[in-house]
Amino acid sequence: MRKIITFFIILIHINCFSQTDYQLKVKVSGNMPALEFNVDVHRNSQNTKIYFLKYTGENNFNKTDKKRIEELFLKKDRTTAEHKEIEELFDKAKIFSKECFIYSAKDSIIKLSDLIISSKEAILKEIEKNKNRVLDAYQLEVTIKNKNKSEYSYHIHAPDNEHYK
């Protein structure tokens, strides 16, 4: 009987650790082109690596992309797909500075990313409640992957102390 109870306790304990493995990406952008940064959190049961990437305001286009952008800029009537293509080419060419920090899995700073992961339903309700609230300010794109590679993403406009607490 003891072996069975011990086995179940170990299984429950392993399951709890597996729920802490995730990757959380937060892309923050504002109404100024050079105001963009990304926070990339890689969490497992032992530690957490947090990468901070800040847009330097510079781009590095390869020859093909530069030629394509020039072609698209010269067009008088661009389609929505072509506007999106220009945006994607600029995003691809952005140069970011990068810093990495490693934290213990028990560090208090990690509680915030854990809270984002565990609050999916509350965040989705808040998004629905504020779906018509679009302000010209900061936007966040939150993407979450767990160790099973399932991924979900949502956009948050103008978070503040009253909305998206």
Salt bridges, closest charged atoms under 4 A:
GLU36 OE2 - LYS27 NZ 4.00
GLU36 OE1 - LYS94 NZ 2.45
ASP40 OD2 - HIS42 NE2 3.23
ASP65 OD2 - LYS92 NZ 2.85
GLU71 OE1 - ARG68 NH1 3.28
GLU82 OE2 - LYS75 NZ 2.37
GLU85 OE2 - ARG68 NE 2.80
ASP91 OD1 - LYS94 NZ 3.03
ASP114 OD2 - ARG43 NH2 2.94
GLU126 OE2 - LYS129 NZ 3.76
GLU128 OE2 - LYS131 NZ 2.98
GLU151 OE1 - LYS145 NZ 3.97
ASP160 OD2 - ARG133 NH2 2.98
ASP160 OD1 - HIS163 ND1 3.16
